[in-house]
Amino acid sequence: MPMLDNALHVLMVIHTTITNERGTDLSIVSREDIRHATKQHFATLSDLESEPDRKVWQLTETTYPEPALLAYVIGYLKDNGNTGTTERQRMVVSMLKVALDLYVDAYHN
């Protein structure tokens, strides 16, 4: 239950931040958009896991279109025990990252 509470909190923060900043309605996300974002997220993770140079990880983080929001999400999850050490935690963290990516894409388009 705490993991669900943390996920809902993060989703509310993402939604509130993006919608307040945008000031207009966001585009509707299709199932295909979600599938594409999920596939892209797991492909990026796969690439990073095989990358020995930690500078590439840092570059990936700092070039994210909304690095402050990404840092908040990661920090909040870590502070609340969602470190991605279990399969369930990894899935929750991954789906929150996918949701963040979808919001960020909608914000920038």
Backbone as CSV, one residue per row, in Angstrom:
resi,resn,N_x,N_y,N_z,CA_x,CA_y,CA_z,C_x,C_y,C_z
1,MET,0.796,-1.199,0.000,0.000,0.000,0.000,0.847,1.277,0.000
2,PRO,1.939,1.345,0.783,2.761,2.560,0.728,3.321,2.832,-0.666
3,MET,3.662,1.763,-1.397,4.180,1.948,-2.749,3.121,2.590,-3.640
4,LEU,1.870,2.172,-3.492,0.766,2.750,-4.256,0.552,4.205,-3.856
5,ASP,0.605,4.490,-2.558,0.470,5.873,-2.089,1.569,6.754,-2.677
6,ASN,2.794,6.251,-2.693,3.907,7.019,-3.261,3.714,7.245,-4.756
7,ALA,3.262,6.219,-5.457,3.033,6.350,-6.897,1.945,7.387,-7.182
8,LEU,0.869,7.343,-6.421,-0.213,8.315,-6.607,0.257,9.733,-6.290
9,HIS,1.055,9.876,-5.250,1.599,11.192,-4.917,2.432,11.734,-6.082
10,VAL,3.319,10.893,-6.604,4.178,11.322,-7.709,3.332,11.684,-8.931
11,LEU,2.330,10.884,-9.240,1.463,11.197,-10.380,0.738,12.525,-10.182
12,MET,0.266,12.787,-8.970,-0.410,14.064,-8.707,0.556,15.239,-8.855
13,VAL,1.778,15.082,-8.381,2.774,16.149,-8.519,3.085,16.392,-9.991
14,ILE,3.300,15.324,-10.742,3.581,15.464,-12.177,2.414,16.166,-12.867
15,HIS,1.205,15.683,-12.621,0.015,16.253,-13.271,-0.149,17.735,-12.916
16,THR,-0.050,18.045,-11.637,-0.233,19.432,-11.193,0.845,20.340,-11.768
17,THR,2.079,19.893,-11.734,3.188,20.691,-12.249,3.029,20.975,-13.736
18,ILE,2.784,19.942,-14.502,2.698,20.104,-15.957,1.462,20.898,-16.357
19,THR,0.318,20.583,-15.786,-0.907,21.297,-16.195,-0.880,22.751,-15.746
20,ASN,-0.334,23.044,-14.565,-0.233,24.443,-14.138,0.747,25.224,-14.997
21,GLU,1.828,24.582,-15.367,2.840,25.232,-16.188,2.341,25.438,-17.619
22,ARG,1.634,24.470,-18.140,1.156,24.525,-19.531,0.074,25.585,-19.698
23,GLY,-0.879,25.622,-18.793,-1.932,26.615,-18.863,-3.042,26.302,-19.847
24,THR,-2.866,25.286,-20.668,-3.905,24.849,-21.599,-4.045,23.339,-21.469
25,ASP,-5.089,22.830,-22.089,-5.302,21.385,-22.029,-4.161,20.636,-22.710
26,LEU,-3.846,19.491,-22.164,-2.842,18.619,-22.769,-3.513,17.722,-23.796
27,SER,-2.746,17.259,-24.747,-3.293,16.345,-25.741,-3.635,15.009,-25.092
28,ILE,-4.589,14.328,-25.669,-5.003,13.025,-25.167,-3.966,11.983,-25.580
29,VAL,-3.649,11.103,-24.660,-2.652,10.061,-24.900,-3.378,8.780,-25.300
30,SER,-2.916,8.177,-26.369,-3.524,6.933,-26.848,-2.791,5.731,-26.258
31,ARG,-3.397,4.578,-26.412,-2.730,3.342,-25.977,-1.426,3.153,-26.737
32,GLU,-1.437,3.518,-27.993,-0.217,3.394,-28.793,0.883,4.311,-28.255
33,ASP,0.515,5.513,-27.817,1.491,6.420,-27.200,2.100,5.786,-25.958
34,ILE,1.258,5.151,-25.151,1.728,4.495,-23.921,2.641,3.327,-24.265
35,ARG,2.241,2.523,-25.246,3.093,1.393,-25.666,4.452,1.887,-26.173
36,HIS,4.420,2.930,-26.977,5.660,3.473,-27.537,6.567,4.013,-26.420
37,ALA,5.990,4.773,-25.485,6.778,5.322,-24.375,7.354,4.210,-23.504
38,THR,6.568,3.163,-23.276,7.043,2.032,-22.474,8.193,1.316,-23.181
39,LYS,8.018,1.063,-24.462,9.067,0.403,-25.247,10.343,1.239,-25.254
40,GLN,10.192,2.539,-25.419,11.345,3.434,-25.448,12.054,3.457,-24.085
41,HIS,11.284,3.472,-23.016,11.853,3.479,-21.663,12.687,2.218,-21.418
42,PHE,12.114,1.058,-21.741,12.841,-0.195,-21.488,14.039,-0.351,-22.420
43,ALA,13.970,0.198,-23.626,15.122,0.177,-24.524,16.249,1.046,-23.958
44,THR,15.894,2.200,-23.428,16.891,3.075,-22.807,17.527,2.400,-21.602
45,LEU,16.701,1.777,-20.756,17.239,1.052,-19.603,18.192,-0.047,-20.039
46,SER,17.817,-0.779,-21.071,18.660,-1.859,-21.567,20.010,-1.320,-22.048
47,ASP,19.962,-0.209,-22.779,21.200,0.405,-23.261,22.069,0.878,-22.094
48,LEU,21.437,1.507,-21.110,22.203,2.031,-19.979,22.803,0.913,-19.126
49,GLU,22.081,-0.182,-18.969,22.581,-1.285,-18.151,23.854,-1.891,-18.734
50,SER,23.997,-1.816,-20.044,25.199,-2.375,-20.668,26.293,-1.315,-20.854
51,GLU,26.029,-0.089,-20.393,26.989,1.002,-20.547,27.886,1.105,-19.305
52,PRO,29.187,0.860,-19.464,30.083,0.908,-18.300,30.446,2.331,-17.863
53,ASP,30.319,3.291,-18.755,30.717,4.669,-18.450,29.581,5.398,-17.731
54,ARG,29.774,5.722,-16.449,28.740,6.401,-15.654,28.438,7.800,-16.183
55,LYS,29.357,8.368,-16.964,29.112,9.694,-17.541,27.927,9.659,-18.506
56,VAL,27.727,8.531,-19.163,26.585,8.389,-20.064,25.290,8.423,-19.254
57,TRP,25.282,7.778,-18.093,24.113,7.827,-17.207,23.835,9.270,-16.812
58,GLN,24.874,9.999,-16.403,24.710,11.391,-15.988,24.217,12.254,-17.145
59,LEU,24.745,12.023,-18.321,24.316,12.779,-19.499,22.844,12.513,-19.792
60,THR,22.421,11.264,-19.648,21.026,10.905,-19.859,20.124,11.654,-18.881
61,GLU,20.555,11.759,-17.640,19.762,12.450,-16.619,19.729,13.950,-16.845
62,THR,20.868,14.549,-17.140,20.931,16.007,-17.241,20.367,16.549,-18.544
63,THR,20.243,15.715,-19.567,19.676,16.195,-20.829,18.175,15.920,-20.927
64,TYR,17.600,15.363,-19.868,16.150,15.142,-19.852,15.460,16.502,-19.984
65,PRO,14.373,16.592,-20.769,13.733,17.898,-20.997,13.284,18.629,-19.727
66,GLU,12.963,17.896,-18.688,12.546,18.500,-17.414,13.368,17.878,-16.279
67,PRO,14.665,18.219,-16.199,15.539,17.556,-15.222,15.125,17.788,-13.771
68,ALA,14.554,18.949,-13.450,14.147,19.210,-12.064,12.992,18.290,-11.664
69,LEU,12.052,18.089,-12.560,10.920,17.206,-12.268,11.392,15.755,-12.167
70,LEU,12.284,15.350,-13.055,12.854,14.001,-12.980,13.595,13.813,-11.656
71,ALA,14.380,14.805,-11.255,15.114,14.719,-9.992,14.152,14.627,-8.814
72,TYR,13.051,15.375,-8.864,12.069,15.301,-7.777,11.492,13.893,-7.681
73,VAL,11.079,13.349,-8.816,10.460,12.017,-8.828,11.426,10.976,-8.275
74,ILE,12.658,10.983,-8.759,13.647,10.006,-8.290,13.937,10.205,-6.804
75,GLY,14.125,11.452,-6.397,14.410,11.737,-4.997,13.271,11.332,-4.077
76,TYR,12.047,11.637,-4.476,10.887,11.281,-3.654,10.780,9.767,-3.495
77,LEU,10.938,9.067,-4.603,10.837,7.610,-4.535,11.935,7.012,-3.662
78,LYS,13.159,7.501,-3.817,14.262,6.996,-2.980,14.022,7.311,-1.511
79,ASP,13.574,8.530,-1.227,13.327,8.935,0.160,12.222,8.108,0.811
80,ASN,11.351,7.532,-0.003,10.231,6.768,0.530,10.385,5.267,0.315
81,GLY,11.612,4.825,0.105,11.909,3.398,0.083,11.686,2.685,-1.235
82,ASN,11.345,3.412,-2.289,11.163,2.771,-3.600,12.462,2.880,-4.384
83,THR,13.391,2.015,-4.047,14.727,2.076,-4.634,14.884,1.188,-5.867
84,GLY,13.850,0.470,-6.214,13.931,-0.409,-7.373,14.656,-1.701,-7.103
85,THR,14.716,-2.105,-5.848,15.441,-3.337,-5.518,14.608,-4.588,-5.740
86,THR,13.292,-4.467,-5.709,12.433,-5.618,-5.983,11.806,-5.465,-7.365
87,GLU,11.337,-6.555,-7.898,10.701,-6.521,-9.220,9.480,-5.598,-9.210
88,ARG,8.701,-5.661,-8.144,7.506,-4.810,-8.030,7.903,-3.332,-7.997
89,GLN,8.941,-2.997,-7.238,9.401,-1.608,-7.179,9.916,-1.151,-8.542
90,ARG,10.663,-2.011,-9.219,11.177,-1.655,-10.546,10.034,-1.371,-11.514
91,MET,8.975,-2.161,-11.436,7.846,-1.953,-12.333,7.133,-0.638,-12.015
92,VAL,6.928,-0.353,-10.733,6.273,0.903,-10.344,7.117,2.098,-10.785
93,VAL,8.411,2.047,-10.516,9.300,3.138,-10.904,9.309,3.302,-12.425
94,SER,9.353,2.200,-13.149,9.360,2.270,-14.613,8.075,2.883,-15.147
95,MET,6.939,2.478,-14.605,5.668,3.018,-15.097,5.500,4.490,-14.729
96,LEU,6.057,4.894,-13.586,6.034,6.318,-13.249,6.912,7.116,-14.208
97,LYS,8.039,6.542,-14.596,8.910,7.222,-15.578,8.212,7.320,-16.914
98,VAL,7.489,6.287,-17.315,6.730,6.325,-18.565,5.670,7.422,-18.480
99,ALA,4.961,7.496,-17.359,3.949,8.546,-17.187,4.595,9.925,-17.244
100,LEU,5.735,10.078,-16.588,6.451,11.351,-16.635,6.816,11.698,-18.074
101,ASP,7.345,10.736,-18.816,7.711,10.971,-20.215,6.505,11.413,-21.039
102,LEU,5.360,10.776,-20.816,4.149,11.146,-21.562,3.714,12.574,-21.226
103,TYR,3.743,12.931,-19.960,3.384,14.297,-19.566,4.357,15.312,-20.151
104,VAL,5.648,15.011,-20.071,6.664,15.922,-20.592,6.499,16.079,-22.104
105,ASP,6.260,14.991,-22.813,6.029,15.071,-24.258,4.807,15.920,-24.564
106,ALA,3.729,15.723,-23.822,2.506,16.508,-24.038,2.757,17.980,-23.741
107,TYR,3.549,18.265,-22.743,3.864,19.637,-22.378,4.658,20.342,-23.477
108,HIS,5.604,19.628,-24.048,6.472,20.235,-25.061,5.865,20.227,-26.464
109,ASN,4.751,19.539,-26.657,4.119,19.506,-27.996,2.890,20.364,-28.043
